[in-house]
Amino acid sequence: MTTAAPGRSHDLRSRQRRYLWMMGIRVACLPLAVLTTGWVRWIFIIGAVVLPYIAVVIVNAASRPTHGTIETFPPVQRPELPPATRDDDPNDQKHRSEAFRSAP
């Protein structure tokens, strides 16, 4: 388990979504600038002209990578086998030869 930052593809996908939202607002400003009058028209015109610049600046400001930390866990204590006795020693040649002779 780690607290590493999300991958590059996640960052790219979120930047694309932000840009598309801003361009959607800009596209909505264009017909609204034609259909309205007075000071509201000027707000929509300014929005249609300024939003592309703002969108590019915001989207190109890549998110800063966060330095993650790795959580460490103490090793699990596992039960150990008891020490071998003289009769259980597999390297004892005398014991091996006796077992071999008694085999059918």
N, C-alpha and C positions, 0 to 999 in steps of 0.2 A: 504494500500500500504506500502511496506517495502523495505528496501535496504539490506535485509539479504543475506548472502552468499548462493551460489547454494548448492543443496543437495549432500549427500554422493554418490548417484548413478551417478550424473553428474561427480563428481571427478573421480570415478572409471572408467567410460566409457572413459574419456579423457586420463587417464593413460594407459588403455588397447590399445587405438589407438596409442599412442606414442611408446609403446613397440612393437606393430605389425609393425609399420613403420621401426623401427630400426632392427628388426629381418628380415624384407624383404630386407633391404640393406645388411645385413650379408649373407643371402642366395644368393644374387646376387654376392657378393664378392667371394664366393667359386668357382663357375665355371669360373669366370673371372681370378682367380688366376691360374687355370689350363690352360686356353687358352692363357694367355699373357706371355711375357718373360721380363727379365731385371728388372729394378727398379719398373716398374708398377706392376709386379707380387708381389713384396714385399709389396707394398702398400695394395693390395687386401688381402694378407695373414694377415698382421697386422690388417686390418679392420675386417676380419673374426674372428680373435682371441680376439681382444680387445672390439669389439662392444657388445658382451653379458654382459661383466662386466659394461660397461658404461650404457647400457640400464637398467640393474637392479638398478644401483645407481640412475639414473635419475627418473625412474618410482617409486621407493620406497621413493623418496623425496616427500612426500605428500605435496600438496599445503597448505600453511598456511591459516587458516580461517581468513577472514577479519571481523572485528567487524562492523556490520551494525548498522544503526541508524533508529529509527522509526520516521517518519515524523508525526507531530501532526497538526491537523487542528482545528481552533476555532469552537466552536459549532454554529450551525445555529440558528439565532433568529427566533423563531416561534411566530406567532401572538397569543395573549391570548384572552380569552373570557372576556367580560366586567363583572364587579362585579354584582352579583345578586341583584335585587331589592326586596322589601318586597313581592310583588305579585309573583315574580318568584322563591321564596325560596321553594325548594321541601320538606324541612323539616318542613315547617309550617303546623301544624296539622289542623288548621282551614281551610286553603286553600284546603287541601287534602279532607277534609270531604265535603266541598261544591262541589267540582268537582265530588265526588263520588255520591252525591245525584242527581246531574243534569244528570247523565249518564242514558240512557234508560234501 
